[in-house]
């Protein structure tokens, strides 16, 4: 059996966009590399990245990560000016970029990052083509989450 991975220390997950899973229906996912500078990688190893209010923009045939915040470490970025919320390039295949671009042109569709994680020694970003949820869909998600929590509580107490 495989291990369940969590966001605990020693895990390969750097940052998650939990709000995206609540706000959107996920239609399709992609894995992309990130073009980073040295201080950003060191900050990510320390867990100083966040993906809230982050989105993907396709411009001139290239995909860009906008709105992500990587807090610079005091010791790692002394020799250069570190911009914590700079636009970062995503490394994808041409067919994937074209697919993302064509799908985001549809009404109600967008592309958001779901998580940043380590894949061996590389930083990867999981992207998703998403469609916005209506208010009643969000209520159903909350209801299902509460029921699963209550079910787990009942199972735990019955043992």
VOMARRO-569702 format. One line per field, with one value per residue: residue number from 1; residue in three letters; chain; x, y, z of N, C-alpha, C in turn. Coordinates in steps of 0.001 Angstrom, whole numbers, plus 500000, padded with zeros to 6 digits. Layout:
# residues N
n	c(NUM,...)
res	c(ALA,...)
chain	c(A,...)
n_X	c(X,...)
n_Y	c(Y,...)
n_Z	c(Z,...)
ca_X	c(X,...)
ca_Y	c(Y,...)
ca_Z	c(Z,...)
c_X	c(X,...)
c_Y	c(Y,...)
c_Z	c(Z,...)
END
This chain:
# residues 159
n	c(1,2,3,4,5,6,7,8,9,10,11,12,13,14,15,16,17,18,19,20,21,22,23,24,25,26,27,28,29,30,31,32,33,34,35,36,37,38,39,40,41,42,43,44,45,46,47,48,49,50,51,52,53,54,55,56,57,58,59,60,61,62,63,64,65,66,67,68,69,70,71,72,73,74,75,76,77,78,79,80,81,82,83,84,85,86,87,88,89,90,91,92,93,94,95,96,97,98,99,100,101,102,103,104,105,106,107,108,109,110,111,112,113,114,115,116,117,118,119,120,121,122,123,124,125,126,127,128,129,130,131,132,133,134,135,136,137,138,139,140,141,142,143,144,145,146,147,148,149,150,151,152,153,154,155,156,157,158,159)
res	c(UNK,UNK,UNK,UNK,UNK,UNK,UNK,UNK,UNK,UNK,UNK,UNK,UNK,UNK,UNK,UNK,UNK,UNK,UNK,UNK,UNK,UNK,UNK,UNK,UNK,UNK,UNK,UNK,UNK,UNK,UNK,UNK,UNK,UNK,UNK,UNK,UNK,UNK,UNK,UNK,UNK,UNK,UNK,UNK,UNK,UNK,UNK,UNK,UNK,UNK,UNK,UNK,UNK,UNK,UNK,UNK,UNK,UNK,UNK,UNK,UNK,UNK,UNK,UNK,UNK,UNK,UNK,UNK,UNK,UNK,UNK,UNK,UNK,UNK,UNK,UNK,UNK,UNK,UNK,UNK,UNK,UNK,UNK,UNK,UNK,UNK,UNK,UNK,UNK,UNK,UNK,UNK,UNK,UNK,UNK,UNK,UNK,UNK,UNK,UNK,UNK,UNK,UNK,UNK,UNK,UNK,UNK,UNK,UNK,UNK,UNK,UNK,UNK,UNK,UNK,UNK,UNK,UNK,UNK,UNK,UNK,UNK,UNK,UNK,UNK,UNK,UNK,UNK,UNK,UNK,UNK,UNK,UNK,UNK,UNK,UNK,UNK,UNK,UNK,UNK,UNK,UNK,UNK,UNK,UNK,UNK,UNK,UNK,UNK,UNK,UNK,UNK,UNK,UNK,UNK,UNK,UNK,UNK,UNK)
chain	c(A,A,A,A,A,A,A,A,A,A,A,A,A,A,A,A,A,A,A,A,A,A,A,A,A,A,A,A,A,A,A,A,A,A,A,A,A,A,A,A,A,A,A,A,A,A,A,A,A,A,A,A,A,A,A,A,A,A,A,A,A,A,A,A,A,A,A,A,A,A,A,A,A,A,A,A,A,A,A,A,A,A,A,A,A,A,A,A,A,A,A,A,A,A,A,A,A,A,A,A,A,A,A,A,A,A,A,A,A,A,A,A,A,A,A,A,A,A,A,A,A,A,A,A,A,A,A,A,A,A,A,A,A,A,A,A,A,A,A,A,A,A,A,A,A,A,A,A,A,A,A,A,A,A,A,A,A,A,A)
n_X	c(500831,500389,501836,500063,500215,500940,500673,502714,505873,508649,507132,506288,504818,504687,503086,499542,496523,493844,491478,490803,489803,487385,486077,485868,484926,486915,488209,490302,493700,497146,500735,503345,506586,508585,510158,512594,514490,517542,517199,514470,514018,515340,513748,511370,512089,512126,509469,508095,506111,503085,499828,497409,494815,495961,496647,496716,498133,498047,500134,501314,502014,503205,503051,502220,502655,500790,500508,501398,503116,506277,508087,511074,514070,516040,518739,519243,518845,520631,522339,520909,518023,515020,511927,509008,506487,506705,506103,506097,507518,505925,506734,505796,504609,504121,501623,500128,500037,498613,496183,495341,495101,493051,490892,490554,489488,486824,483617,483363,485425,488679,492180,493911,496451,496875,498600,501986,504838,507513,509331,511425,514298,513194,510959,507560,504412,501029,498507,495159,492435,489557,486088,483826,482032,478587,476579,474871,476239,478516,477371,476525,478983,479999,478083,478515,481164,480819,479169,480913,482841,481284,480546,483061,483609,481579,482284,484781,484089,482544,484268)
n_Y	c(498807,502282,505249,507812,511126,514136,517583,517896,518456,517246,516284,516325,518465,521918,524282,524823,525547,525810,527164,527243,524696,524811,526973,526382,524076,521423,520668,519696,518685,519746,519346,521478,522919,525338,528441,529569,531688,531423,532251,531957,529214,528404,529669,528318,525777,526288,526579,528960,529874,530890,530397,531730,533541,533367,533069,531810,533069,533191,534382,535636,533043,531886,530636,532092,532547,534337,536463,534803,534380,534477,534529,536171,534845,536173,535536,534386,536099,538360,539647,540467,542230,541190,540343,539508,538912,538540,537952,534682,532356,529602,526294,524536,522136,522909,522030,521739,524387,525566,524192,525046,527798,527846,526750,528592,530712,530200,531023,531513,529810,529240,529211,527917,527607,524656,523431,523673,521678,519356,517490,515130,516913,519161,521965,521767,522692,522168,522610,523622,523445,525160,525632,528031,527697,527707,529316,527429,525075,525381,525280,522624,521340,522109,520859,518152,517883,518366,516180,514018,514512,514167,511495,510240,510870,509441,506808,506668,506978,504722,502601)
n_Z	c(500000,499342,500773,502520,501634,503308,504394,506150,507928,506079,504103,500580,499710,499238,499245,499317,497540,498974,498870,496181,495568,496866,495700,492950,490289,489431,486350,484677,485118,485229,485190,485926,485530,487343,486771,488697,490943,492911,495664,495945,495826,498147,500066,499638,500481,503171,503570,502952,501122,499434,497987,497832,496231,493672,490196,486761,483814,480333,477962,474954,474055,476284,479636,482747,486255,488410,491246,493302,496402,497704,500466,501116,502582,505232,505292,502825,500642,500447,498682,496455,495207,496352,495050,496385,495247,492487,488950,487804,485537,484006,483149,480524,478066,474590,473520,475857,476799,474695,474962,477526,477014,475028,476446,478540,477215,476988,478348,481817,482535,483904,484823,487513,490078,492018,493863,495118,494907,495726,493402,493339,493169,492122,491770,491378,489933,490382,488170,487348,485130,485562,486522,487631,490734,491646,494189,495431,494885,496441,498944,498959,498926,501435,503065,502459,503368,506116,506758,506222,508177,510477,510169,510383,513025,514362,513678,514933,517635,518052,518222)
ca_X	c(500000,501140,501712,499259,501087,500283,501388,503553,507302,509131,506246,506756,503949,505209,501941,498304,495490,492639,490333,490468,488969,486064,485479,485780,484861,488161,487907,491491,494906,498430,501919,504251,507779,508639,511461,512817,515858,518072,516608,513095,514098,515697,512563,510396,512539,511739,508007,507684,505362,501637,499149,496081,494523,496934,496059,497604,497874,498758,500410,502306,502444,503880,502191,502802,502028,500627,499924,501984,503986,507365,508760,512525,514770,517016,520092,519399,518740,521317,523078,520029,516729,514057,510532,508281,505288,506986,505474,507011,507214,505609,507354,504827,504724,503330,500245,499454,499782,497523,494945,494954,494671,491755,489848,490312,488712,485405,483000,483288,486576,489957,493232,494474,497356,496331,499639,503406,505413,508832,509407,512853,514868,512581,509689,506500,503149,499865,497551,493872,491432,488429,484862,483323,480883,477485,476422,474284,477286,479376,476618,476563,480337,480048,477226,479210,482323,480323,478698,482094,483428,480400,480662,484331,483469,480747,483098,485836,483486,481947,485315)
ca_Y	c(500000,503534,506155,509008,512287,515256,518849,517911,518543,516022,516008,516981,519608,523192,525150,524413,526547,525131,527972,526906,523491,525195,527972,525952,522675,521121,519932,519034,519119,519704,519523,522429,523326,526771,529090,530262,532077,530658,532600,531445,527788,528303,530053,527225,524695,526696,526626,530365,530179,530795,530445,532328,534552,533203,532552,531562,533907,532777,535604,535442,531647,531454,530617,532833,532423,535679,536606,533944,535137,533711,535425,535943,534638,537228,535055,533867,537092,539570,540289,540926,542746,540112,540734,538318,538611,538730,537017,533571,531619,528184,525507,523566,521800,523780,521517,522043,525833,525810,523655,525970,529056,527683,526513,529798,531656,529885,531790,530830,528942,529881,528281,528285,526609,523944,523255,523632,520510,518884,516229,514940,518186,520224,522499,521604,523348,521479,523573,523042,524187,525129,526348,528584,527070,528554,529325,526168,524054,525579,524766,521165,520953,522263,519835,516876,517911,518205,514809,513145,514741,513552,510051,509830,511000,508320,505595,506717,506781,503384,501585)
ca_Z	c(500000,499284,501909,502323,501788,503978,504342,507344,507621,505461,502987,499372,499411,499727,499510,498676,497342,499435,498471,494795,495557,497348,494802,491557,489865,488731,485121,484125,485825,484533,486024,485283,486252,487631,486598,489967,491277,494040,496957,495990,496140,499568,500831,499527,501369,504518,503624,502954,499899,499545,496693,497903,495209,492597,488973,485636,482650,479118,477210,473897,473973,477512,480814,483863,487563,488963,492574,494335,497304,498312,501391,501087,503845,505490,505018,501474,499569,500883,497594,495390,495648,496197,494888,496812,494462,491064,488024,487563,484315,484129,482090,480016,476655,473713,473427,477126,476820,473750,475565,478601,476404,474361,477463,479336,476406,477208,479433,483108,482773,484202,485207,488813,490652,493169,494876,494792,495577,495297,492668,493534,493618,491324,492245,490392,490240,489833,487645,487009,484390,486485,486210,488882,491377,492074,495645,495891,494813,497605,500097,498885,499318,502898,503658,502307,504246,507484,506911,506306,509494,511466,509959,510963,514480,514808,513553,515949,518951,518164,518424)
c_X	c(500866,500903,500800,500155,500300,501148,502279,505018,507814,508262,506769,505904,504525,504063,500728,497358,494156,491381,489876,489560,487554,485348,485184,485542,486134,487844,489101,492720,496148,499545,502887,505463,507726,510052,511681,514269,516267,517425,515180,513073,514421,514503,511505,510792,512180,510221,507438,506938,503866,500993,497762,495956,495543,496213,497109,497172,498695,498885,501542,502876,503209,502899,502930,501981,501991,500030,500486,502965,505009,508166,510262,513089,515806,518426,520311,519442,519399,521952,522206,518701,515682,512641,509675,507069,505506,506249,506497,506565,506956,506167,506409,505147,503794,501876,499463,499111,498627,496190,494443,494421,493288,490629,489553,489574,487215,484883,482936,484458,487819,490971,493859,495462,496702,497367,501019,503986,506776,508662,510889,513441,514291,511273,508684,505240,502030,498838,496240,493066,490148,487249,484273,482105,479821,477361,475851,475286,478214,478690,476652,477936,480487,479270,477908,480420,481902,479857,479871,482778,482609,480476,481949,484281,482666,481543,484167,485256,482907,482993,485687)
c_Y	c(501245,504382,507314,510211,513431,516494,519008,518092,517201,515609,516718,518197,520869,524096,524640,525590,525889,525865,527617,525684,523792,526090,527444,524452,522418,520212,519127,519561,518923,519813,520421,522652,524828,527280,529973,530704,531342,530967,532082,529970,527596,528662,528957,526035,524998,526824,528032,530756,530081,531037,531076,533457,534540,532662,532444,532454,533378,534006,535330,534019,531142,531535,531259,532629,533810,535619,535692,534767,534186,534686,535145,535724,535751,536797,534683,534946,538416,540337,540780,541415,541690,540677,539517,537954,538823,537677,535948,532772,530156,527449,524375,523243,522696,523333,521836,523528,526174,525332,524593,527268,528918,527482,527758,530872,531400,530669,530940,529924,529775,528802,528779,527217,525955,523750,523365,522450,520175,517591,515985,516278,519378,520685,522383,522301,522541,522532,522867,523996,524044,525929,526793,527856,528121,528445,528006,525023,524150,525057,523247,520643,521029,521155,518470,516787,517705,516776,513838,513281,514040,512028,509526,509866,509832,507015,505524,506412,505387,502294,501421)
c_Z	c(500000,500510,501551,502598,502410,503855,505579,506953,507109,504289,501750,499000,500055,500141,498744,498552,497688,499000,497053,494731,496031,496348,493402,491427,489058,487550,484615,484860,484957,485562,485264,486172,486477,487394,487819,490088,492558,495371,497083,496363,497622,500452,500786,500386,502821,504659,503599,501677,500174,498189,496746,496894,494073,491369,487870,484473,481483,478238,476227,473873,475173,478682,481993,485123,488194,490359,493638,495166,497916,499161,501386,502493,504018,505096,503564,500398,499964,499735,496440,495963,495323,496114,495230,495949,492963,490232,487655,486341,484632,482915,481696,478555,475846,473641,474704,477213,475886,474309,476662,478015,475778,475371,478287,478540,476533,478392,480708,483426,483054,484573,486507,489264,491870,494264,494262,495554,494992,494531,492491,493981,492845,491947,491108,490882,489594,489457,487367,486150,485190,485945,487545,489416,491672,493590,496158,495815,496021,498862,500120,499308,500832,503585,503603,503236,505705,507739,507027,507659,510580,511380,510593,512488,515042,514759,514631,517321,519134,518428,519855)
END
